[in-house]
């Protein structure tokens, strides 16, 4: 029985060494392929960049050919600037309307009214503020007449 266990163990060790050897060779082959692919990619990108740069620089140099212009003779007549007639717009300024509003004073009642107690407003509502009426005219200066 020891002989069988010993043979099984030796057989397993041999198979494991073969698998490890294959795996190491696969890793080395994968690394070589990756390095070669990387170098090939860099070379192709550089080639495309060089071709693109040559195309761009050659295209710009052909389009920017010097153009000779015919000499232009200037006439001896001097031009005078055009005369511009600027007049301010005609605006009719009217006086602002009179805003004095007379409010009559409340008349006193002729017959005395009995005192009736008023109901108190609810405590959760605030009384509305009263706007005083402005009876004085505004103190804005009047525009000057020309």
FENPEHU-V495303 format. One record per pair of residues at least 12 apart in sequence whose ideal C-beta (glycine too) atoms are under 10 Angstrom apart, sorted by the first residue. I is the first residue (numbers start at 1). J is the second residue. Records with the same first field share a line. If there is no record, write none. Layout:
# FENPEHU-V495303
I: J ; J
This chain:
# FENPEHU-V495303
93: 142 ; 143 ; 144 ; 145 ; 146
94: 143
95: 142 ; 143 ; 145
96: 137 ; 138 ; 140 ; 142 ; 143
98: 137
99: 134 ; 135 ; 136 ; 137 ; 138
100: 135 ; 136 ; 137 ; 138
101: 133 ; 134 ; 135 ; 137
102: 135
103: 133 ; 135
